[in-house]
């Protein structure tokens, strides 16, 4: 009786894997292309929204001298000279700026909750007046930022939508070598941006009256 010949299937054992790998590679490239396209569309949409918002802010602040409004990484950046906001070595808002801030507040308070405001205060390198209200440029710059925020909160804003930063004399735009350069370094910057972290709250300071109604 003749023995049945044993078939050698080893050459076919892994043959199915190559088409499968090719298919998975094609699918991976396809979904990667879709993801990149979606990210680009989201980026374009965010840029368009930021530009539209910047135009609204420019209209609100068109009467403010030397204000600068730009779009940086899809955030609206507003630079306000200290001279229009505060007196010398003071963190109390000038009465003359209140109507403009109210207009600005009413305009952007309609933004969806995903937006937040970061307010940064800056000074020049001139030491604060010894024995005055503030012990350092750090403290003065922080209270100036908080003063703007405190006004907006009293105007109806949710405190959880703010971050305050005191930069002191650091982050200067120009060398502090002339009165003009020092004046330009003294400023408040407001960034209107989409939230990237969980809600950040800002405790209100009751120890000092920050602005005059």
PyMOL commands that set and color helices and strands:
alter all, ss='L'
color gray80, all
select helices_A, chain A and resi 10-12+15-60+82-85+95-108+137-154+159-161+179-185
alter helices_A, ss='H'
color red, helices_A
select strands_A, chain A and resi 68-72+75-81+115-122+162-166+187-194
alter strands_A, ss='S'
color yellow, strands_A
deselect
rebuild
show_as cartoon
